[in-house]
């Protein structure tokens, strides 16, 4: 019999789900969560290729994605309570998301065209606004629909007042668990195996399954569903509601800020692998999922603001624990440091449904309440992403920023615990005071705030400097001995004073002695840029990190002469984006991307599409030259195979120490004639420049003729024969960035740490799934017991 309008069903908390079919609804939402995270990973990569691999571009993409979710949540809150068949509406939403996802490549193509016009004609500030507007326009339709799903499902499942907290906890927890599954599947398996485009199709399939399943369940169980409750007039937001929205906004702000900060911190000395980012985000989400499901299991029927405050203050104190371990132990204890994120994010996961339960007074307002709380939390996430990347890190540094984020959480939680603690309750206020004391102790300890690489450099006694900006952490060492001068990006040594970087300019110039202009991508110490100016070339250097050019005086006493030279021009931008959008042409283009070759973002300068774009920016007989450190032979062949089709002529030249190769491409033959080599290497300025490299003896022009000619390893058809057939690096298949299975076969030492990290994170996910399965089995036995 169908209940009459407004009649309440028995509490699901006491008697299980309303119908057997409804127990499958959270599973559908789990599939939706997996699809959503896959979309975020793939679409962020798509937008990076359009807007550039800069922090501003990445934050813009993530913020636009989150903003769409928040607006969608508000829309879901507005319409949810009026829906008669909410489960059917949810099914249609999921199917629409899948269909729109299929159209996203078209949308990205349109905004790429618009952005190119803006890039060439507007100021940087205007370009930044256009970038966010375009990202939002592209993502808004689909992300708004995603954001609507939680309020809509809340309308379907929450029918009685006691259901509010545990229903939301289960939905939110399983959706987040699905997000973890989507992240691990795409990051560890799908992107490497089938590419970005086909990975998107997997997500589309998940959306269609979730939507189709919801429609089937809606049709089958329609007769058993309660009729629509009259929503009644919307009560105005009271002071308590506004306080809770402010608290959940603050929680979202701190949580996403911590995700950014923890990722930056744990990248130290790891080579900036994408797998560190995947691990941090996965454990972060696992904690949120686990915390929500713990709340659902606990079923707190008498929630208190003081409890919420004490939990947030405790989380604030725990934020520094992974920081301390990471700063002291670096990559050696990386898996343990990542796992220490879990207690903090578990509290975040627990407090979300707790906040909803405190916010929602009755079941008929549940959909609206969930939408408002979720929207406020998402708005905080947007603010936290921007605040961490552009304010906290440059102003305070990563370690102090983490302490500050923890302090914000502890202060907010402490205010709630002290202000709303029941009379006689001393435990919760005491927990807040302990959290504040712990943060003060860490802040007062200078050693705890130093990054891992700072601690390592401190043991050498070398003169050093440390700068953190919105892109990376930059450390330099200097001294009278040239061999002590090093440049570290995110704790990884990327270059030192060497003949290798100087020769990148000389070899390219020797191949085209009449060249007058050079584009140098990746500034490093400024060695290639400096040598290019010494050779009389009009040189444009493009560098992603704003700090890197400013530290050139640490390595070259005469740096200011070149930083402000009329022949030089330094542009702070993404090199790939500049090549595609600038419209300028050069006689020579040189690339020396920061090692290791598998670092996150380096693939944009290794993909076939980049070589195509670079070839279009060369003059008719221009030369493209990139330096590749010595690497595993299969990977080396993959790179040769990728670059070869874009140029009629390709030569591979060993560096003088045979520790890597210069790969050179041109539409005209590449020859190293004796007169050309003598003219480039023989003048006094060039001789003095080359003599300044501490790792190679001084050579005469005649000796350089022999060295260069004997260093030519492969040319044209020889490159084809050596590279053979096989996969190529493309934007769709970023093989050097996603290498887990490919790398496991050859097992190079530098990859073993990432494999171990992936196994630890995957193992934690399996344990979480087993715990949930065991808990569900125990519940079924309890319900079945007489």
Residue pairs with C-beta under 8 A, 6 or more apart in sequence:
2 223
2 225
2 226
2 227
3 9
3 226
3 227
4 227
5 227
5 228
5 229
5 230
6 229
6 230
7 226
8 159
8 160
8 229
8 363
9 18
9 159
9 160
9 226
10 160
11 160
11 161
11 162
11 163
12 18
12 157
12 159
12 160
12 162
12 163
12 166
12 167
13 162
13 163
13 166
13 299
14 162
16 23
16 783
17 23
18 157
18 159
18 224
18 225
18 226
19 221
19 224
19 225
21 217
21 220
21 221
21 224
22 156
22 157
22 217
22 221
24 213
24 217
25 87
25 153
25 156
25 157
25 214
25 217
26 170
26 171
26 174
26 175
27 174
28 90
28 94
28 209
28 210
28 213
28 214
28 217
29 149
29 153
29 171
29 174
29 175
29 178
29 210
30 174
30 175
30 177
30 178
30 181
31 178
31 206
31 207
31 209
31 210
31 213
32 94
32 146
32 149
32 175
32 178
32 206
32 207
32 210
33 174
33 175
33 176
33 177
33 178
33 179
33 181
33 182
34 178
34 179
34 181
34 182
34 185
34 203
34 206
35 97
35 98
35 178
35 182
35 203
35 204
35 206
35 207
35 210
36 146
36 178
36 179
36 182
36 203
37 178
37 179
37 180
37 182
37 183
37 186
37 285
38 182
38 183
38 185
38 186
38 190
38 199
38 200
38 202
38 203
38 206
39 101
39 142
39 200
39 203
40 62
40 65
41 182
41 183
41 186
41 187
41 191
42 186
42 191
42 196
42 199
42 200
42 203
43 61
43 65
43 104
43 139
44 58
44 61
44 62
44 65
45 196
45 734
46 104
46 105
46 108
46 196
47 57
47 60
47 61
47 108
47 135
47 138
48 57
48 58
48 61
48 604
49 576
49 604
49 731
50 108
50 111
50 112
50 115
51 57
51 60
51 61
51 115
51 131
51 135
51 577
52 573
52 574
52 576
52 577
52 578
53 544
53 574
53 576
53 577
53 601
53 604
54 471
54 544
54 573
54 574
54 577
55 389
55 390
55 470
55 471
56 128
56 131
56 390
56 470
57 131
57 574
59 385
59 386
59 389
59 390
60 128
60 131
60 132
60 135
61 135
61 139
62 385
63 132
63 135
63 382
63 385
63 386
64 132
64 135
64 136
64 138
64 139
64 140
64 143
65 139
65 143
66 143
66 378
66 381
66 382
66 385
67 136
67 140
67 143
67 378
67 382
68 136
68 139
68 140
68 141
68 142
68 143
68 144
68 146
68 147
69 143
69 144
69 146
69 147
69 378
70 147
70 374
70 375
70 378
70 379
70 382
71 140
71 144
71 147
71 375
72 143
72 144
72 145
72 146
72 147
72 148
72 149
73 147
73 148
73 150
73 151
73 370
73 371
73 372
73 374
73 375
73 378
74 147
74 371
74 372
74 375
75 144
75 147
75 148
75 371
76 147
76 148
76 149
76 150
76 151
76 152
76 367
76 371
77 151
77 367
77 368
77 369
77 370
77 371
77 372
77 375
78 368
78 371
79 148
79 152
80 86
80 151
80 152
80 154
80 155
80 367
80 368
80 371
81 155
81 231
81 364
81 365
81 367
81 368
82 228
82 231
83 89
83 152
83 155
83 228
84 227
84 228
85 218
85 222
85 225
86 152
86 153
86 155
86 156
87 153
87 156
87 214
87 217
87 218
87 221
87 225
88 214
88 215
88 218
88 219
89 152
90 149
90 152
90 153
90 156
90 211
90 214
91 210
91 211
91 212
91 213
91 214
91 215
91 218
92 211
92 215
93 145
93 148
93 149
93 152
93 211
94 149
94 207
94 208
94 210
94 211
94 214
95 207
95 208
95 211
95 212
95 215
96 145
96 211
97 142
97 145
97 146
97 207
97 211
98 203
98 204
98 205
98 206
98 207
98 208
98 211
100 141
100 142
100 145
101 142
101 200
101 203
101 204
101 207
102 204
104 138
104 142
104 200
105 197
107 138
108 138
110 138
111 134
111 135
111 137
111 138
114 130
114 134
115 130
115 131
115 134
115 581
116 580
116 581
118 126
118 127
118 130
119 127
119 581
120 581
120 582
120 583
122 130
147 374
147 375
147 378
150 171
150 172
150 175
150 370
150 371
150 374
151 367
151 368
151 370
151 371
151 374
152 367
153 171
154 167
154 168
154 171
154 366
154 367
154 370
155 366
155 367
156 225
157 163
157 167
157 171
158 164
158 167
158 168
158 363
158 366
158 367
159 226
159 229
159 363
160 363
161 362
161 363
162 301
163 363
163 366
164 356
164 357
164 360
164 363
164 366
164 369
165 295
165 296
165 299
165 300
165 303
165 353
165 354
165 356
165 357
166 295
166 296
166 299
166 353
167 296
167 366
168 352
168 353
168 356
168 357
168 366
168 370
169 292
169 293
169 295
169 296
169 352
169 353
170 292
170 293
170 296
172 292
172 349
172 352
172 353
173 288
173 289
173 290
173 291
173 292
173 293
173 295
173 296
173 349
174 289
174 293
176 285
176 288
176 289
176 292
176 349
177 285
177 286
177 289
177 293
177 768
177 769
177 772
179 285
179 289
180 282
180 285
180 286
180 289
180 765
181 765
182 203
182 206
183 278
183 281
183 282
183 285
184 278
184 282
184 761
184 762
184 765
185 202
186 199
186 202
187 274
187 275
187 278
187 282
187 738
188 278
188 740
188 758
188 762
189 741
190 198
190 199
190 202
191 199
191 734
191 738
192 735
192 738
192 739
192 740
192 741
192 742
193 741
194 202
195 730
195 732
195 733
196 731
196 732
196 733
196 734
197 732
218 225
229 363
229 364
230 364
231 364
231 365
232 364
234 365
234 368
235 361
235 365
237 245
240 358
241 359
241 372
243 305
244 355
244 358
244 359
244 373
245 359
245 372
245 373
245 376
246 376
247 308
247 312
247 355
247 412
247 416
248 352
248 355
248 373
248 376
248 377
248 380
249 376
249 377
249 379
249 380
249 383
250 380
250 408
250 409
250 412
251 312
251 348
251 351
251 352
251 355
251 377
251 380
251 409
251 412
252 376
252 377
252 378
252 379
252 380
252 381
252 383
252 384
253 380
253 381
253 383
253 384
253 387
253 408
254 316
254 380
254 384
254 405
254 406
254 408
254 409
255 284
255 345
255 348
255 380
255 381
255 384
256 380
256 381
256 382
256 384
256 385
256 388
257 384
257 385
257 387
257 388
257 392
257 401
257 405
258 319
258 344
258 384
258 388
258 402
258 405
259 280
259 281
259 284
260 384
260 385
260 388
260 389
260 393
261 388
261 392
261 393
261 398
261 401
261 402
261 405
262 280
262 284
262 322
262 323
262 341
262 402
263 276
263 277
263 280
263 281
264 393
264 398
264 473
264 490
265 322
265 323
265 326
265 327
265 398
265 399
265 402
265 451
266 276
266 279
266 280
266 322
266 326
266 334
266 337
266 338
267 273
267 276
267 277
267 490
267 491
268 326
268 327
268 330
268 331
268 451
268 452
268 453
268 473
268 490
268 491
269 330
269 331
269 452
269 453
269 456
269 490
269 491
269 492
270 276
270 331
270 334
270 490
270 491
270 492
270 753
270 754
271 492
271 595
271 596
271 598
271 599
271 750
272 472
272 489
272 490
272 492
272 599
272 600
272 601
273 598
273 599
273 600
273 754
274 600
274 737
274 738
275 740
275 754
275 757
275 758
276 334
276 754
276 757
277 600
278 758
278 761
279 335
279 338
279 757
279 758
279 760
279 761
280 338
280 341
282 761
282 765
283 338
283 339
283 341
283 342
283 345
283 761
283 764
284 341
284 345
285 345
286 342
286 345
286 764
286 765
286 768
287 341
287 342
287 343
287 344
287 345
287 346
287 347
287 348
287 349
288 345
288 346
288 348
288 349
288 352
289 349
289 768
290 342
290 346
290 349
290 768
291 345
291 346
291 347
291 348
291 349
291 350
291 351
291 352
292 349
292 350
292 352
292 353
293 349
293 772
293 775
294 346
294 349
294 350
295 349
295 350
295 353
295 354
296 353
297 775
300 307
300 354
300 357
303 354
303 357
303 358
304 420
304 422
305 358
305 416
305 419
305 420
306 416
306 417
306 420
306 421
306 422
306 425
306 428
307 354
307 428
308 351
308 354
308 355
308 358
308 413
308 416
309 412
309 413
309 414
309 415
309 416
309 417
309 418
309 419
309 420
309 428
309 432
310 413
310 416
310 417
310 427
310 428
310 429
310 431
310 432
311 347
311 350
311 351
311 354
311 413
312 347
312 351
312 409
312 410
312 412
312 413
312 416
313 409
313 410
313 413
313 414
313 417
313 431
313 432
313 435
313 436
314 347
314 413
314 431
314 435
315 343
315 344
315 347
315 348
315 406
315 409
315 413
316 405
316 406
316 407
316 408
316 409
316 410
316 411
316 413
316 435
316 439
317 406
317 410
317 434
317 435
317 436
317 438
317 439
318 343
318 344
318 347
318 406
319 344
319 402
319 403
319 405
319 406
319 409
320 402
320 403
320 406
320 438
320 439
320 442
320 448
321 340
321 343
322 337
322 338
322 340
322 341
323 399
323 402
323 403
323 448
324 442
324 448
325 333
325 336
325 337
325 340
326 333
326 334
326 337
326 452
327 399
327 448
327 449
327 450
327 451
327 452
327 455
328 452
328 455
329 336
329 337
329 452
330 452
330 453
330 456
330 491
331 452
331 753
334 753
334 757
335 756
335 757
335 760
335 761
338 757
338 760
338 761
339 760
339 764
342 764
352 373
352 377
355 373
356 369
356 370
356 373
359 369
359 372
359 373
360 366
360 369
360 370
388 401
388 405
389 470
390 470
392 401
392 404
392 405
393 401
393 468
393 469
393 470
394 468
394 469
394 470
395 401
396 404
397 449
397 466
397 468
398 451
398 468
398 473
399 448
399 449
399 450
399 451
400 443
400 449
403 439
403 442
403 443
403 449
406 439
407 436
407 439
410 432
410 435
410 436
410 439
411 436
413 432
413 435
414 429
414 432
414 433
414 435
414 436
417 428
417 429
417 431
417 432
418 429
418 432
421 428
421 429
442 448
442 449
443 449
447 455
450 458
451 466
451 473
451 475
451 491
452 491
453 473
453 475
453 488
453 491
454 464
454 466
454 475
457 464
457 475
457 477
458 464
460 477
462 477
462 478
462 479
462 484
463 477
463 478
463 479
464 475
464 476
464 477
464 478
465 475
465 476
465 551
465 554
466 473
466 474
466 475
467 473
467 474
467 475
467 547
467 551
468 474
469 545
469 546
469 547
470 546
471 544
471 545
471 546
471 547
472 489
472 490
472 545
472 547
473 488
473 489
473 490
473 491
474 487
474 488
474 489
474 545
474 547
474 548
474 551
475 487
475 488
475 491
476 485
476 486
476 487
476 488
476 551
476 554
476 555
477 484
477 485
477 486
477 488
477 554
478 484
478 485
478 554
478 555
479 485
482 497
482 692
482 694
483 496
483 497
483 694
483 695
485 496
485 497
485 525
485 554
485 555
486 493
486 495
486 496
487 493
487 494
487 495
487 496
487 524
487 525
487 548
487 551
487 555
488 494
489 545
489 548
489 594
492 594
492 595
492 596
492 599
494 524
494 594
494 595
495 501
495 524
495 525
495 527
495 592
495 594
496 525
497 525
497 527
497 555
497 692
497 693
497 694
497 695
498 527
498 693
498 694
498 695
498 696
499 655
499 656
499 657
499 690
499 693
499 695
499 696
500 627
500 655
500 656
500 657
500 659
500 660
501 524
501 525
501 527
501 528
501 531
501 592
501 627
502 527
502 528
502 531
502 689
502 690
502 693
503 655
503 656
503 662
504 528
504 531
504 590
504 592
504 625
504 627
504 662
505 518
505 520
505 528
505 531
505 532
505 535
505 537
505 590
506 531
506 535
506 680
506 681
506 686
506 690
507 625
507 653
507 662
507 664
507 708
508 515
508 518
508 588
508 590
508 623
508 625
508 664
509 515
509 518
509 532
509 535
509 537
509 588
509 680
510 672
510 676
510 677
510 680
510 681
510 708
511 623
511 625
511 651
511 664
511 666
511 670
511 671
511 672
511 676
512 587
512 588
512 621
512 622
512 623
513 675
513 676
513 679
513 680
514 587
515 537
515 587
515 588
515 622
515 623
516 536
516 537
516 538
516 587
517 537
517 538
517 539
517 540
517 586
517 587
517 588
518 532
518 537
518 538
518 539
518 540
518 586
518 587
518 588
518 589
518 590
519 539
519 540
519 542
519 579
519 584
519 586
519 588
519 589
519 590
519 617
520 528
520 529
520 532
520 539
520 540
520 541
520 542
520 590
520 592
521 541
521 542
521 575
521 578
521 579
521 589
521 590
521 591
521 592
521 593
521 605
522 542
522 543
522 544
522 575
522 591
522 592
522 593
522 594
522 605
523 529
523 541
523 542
523 543
523 548
523 549
523 552
523 570
524 548
524 592
524 594
525 552
525 555
525 556
526 541
526 549
526 552
526 555
526 556
526 559
526 562
526 563
527 555
528 590
528 592
529 539
529 541
529 562
529 568
529 570
530 556
530 559
530 562
530 689
531 686
531 689
532 539
532 590
533 539
533 562
533 565
533 567
533 568
534 685
534 686
534 689
535 680
535 686
536 567
537 567
537 587
537 588
538 567
538 569
539 567
539 568
539 569
540 568
540 569
540 570
540 571
540 584
540 586
541 549
541 568
541 569
541 570
541 571
542 571
542 572
542 573
542 574
542 575
542 578
543 549
543 570
543 571
543 572
543 573
544 572
544 573
544 574
544 575
545 572
546 572
549 563
549 570
549 572
552 559
552 562
552 563
553 559
553 560
556 562
562 568
563 570
571 578
574 604
575 591
575 605
576 604
576 605
576 610
576 613
579 589
579 610
579 613
579 614
579 617
580 613
582 617
584 617
585 617
585 618
585 619
585 622
586 617
586 618
586 619
586 622
587 618
587 619
587 622
587 623
588 622
588 623
588 624
588 625
589 614
589 617
589 618
589 622
589 623
589 624
589 625
590 624
590 625
590 626
590 627
591 605
591 614
591 624
591 625
591 626
591 627
592 626
592 627
593 602
593 605
593 606
593 626
594 602
595 629
596 602
596 629
596 750
597 606
597 628
597 629
597 631
597 635
597 736
598 736
598 737
598 739
598 743
598 751
600 737
601 737
602 736
602 737
603 729
603 734
603 735
603 736
603 737
604 610
604 731
605 626
606 639
606 642
606 729
606 736
607 642
607 729
607 730
607 731
607 734
608 642
608 643
608 645
608 646
608 728
608 729
608 730
608 731
609 730
609 731
611 624
611 642
611 643
611 646
611 647
611 665
612 646
614 624
614 646
615 624
615 646
615 647
615 665
615 667
618 624
618 666
618 667
620 667
620 668
621 666
621 667
621 668
622 666
622 667
623 664
623 665
623 666
623 670
624 647
624 664
624 665
624 666
625 662
625 663
625 664
625 665
626 643
626 662
626 663
627 655
627 660
627 661
627 662
627 663
628 636
628 639
628 660
628 661
628 662
628 663
629 659
629 660
630 636
630 658
630 659
630 660
630 661
631 639
632 746
632 748
634 742
634 746
635 736
636 661
637 722
637 723
637 724
637 726
638 723
638 726
638 727
638 728
638 729
638 735
638 736
639 663
639 729
639 736
640 650
640 652
640 663
640 714
640 719
640 722
640 723
641 723
641 724
641 725
641 726
641 727
641 728
642 728
642 729
642 730
643 650
643 663
643 665
644 650
644 665
644 719
644 720
644 723
646 665
647 665
647 666
647 667
648 666
648 667
648 668
649 665
649 666
649 667
649 668
649 669
649 670
649 715
649 716
650 663
650 664
650 665
650 670
650 714
650 715
650 716
650 719
651 663
651 664
651 670
651 712
651 714
651 715
651 716
651 719
652 661
652 662
652 663
652 664
652 712
652 713
652 714
652 715
652 719
653 661
653 662
653 664
653 708
653 711
653 712
653 713
654 660
654 661
654 662
654 711
654 712
654 713
655 661
655 662
655 711
656 696
656 707
656 711
657 695
657 696
661 713
664 670
670 715
672 708
672 709
672 712
674 705
677 701
677 704
677 705
677 708
677 709
678 701
678 702
678 704
678 705
680 686
681 687
681 690
681 701
681 704
681 705
682 701
687 698
687 701
690 696
690 698
690 699
691 698
699 707
714 722
727 733
727 735
729 735
729 736
735 742
739 751
740 754
740 755
740 758
743 751
743 754
743 755
744 751
744 755
747 755
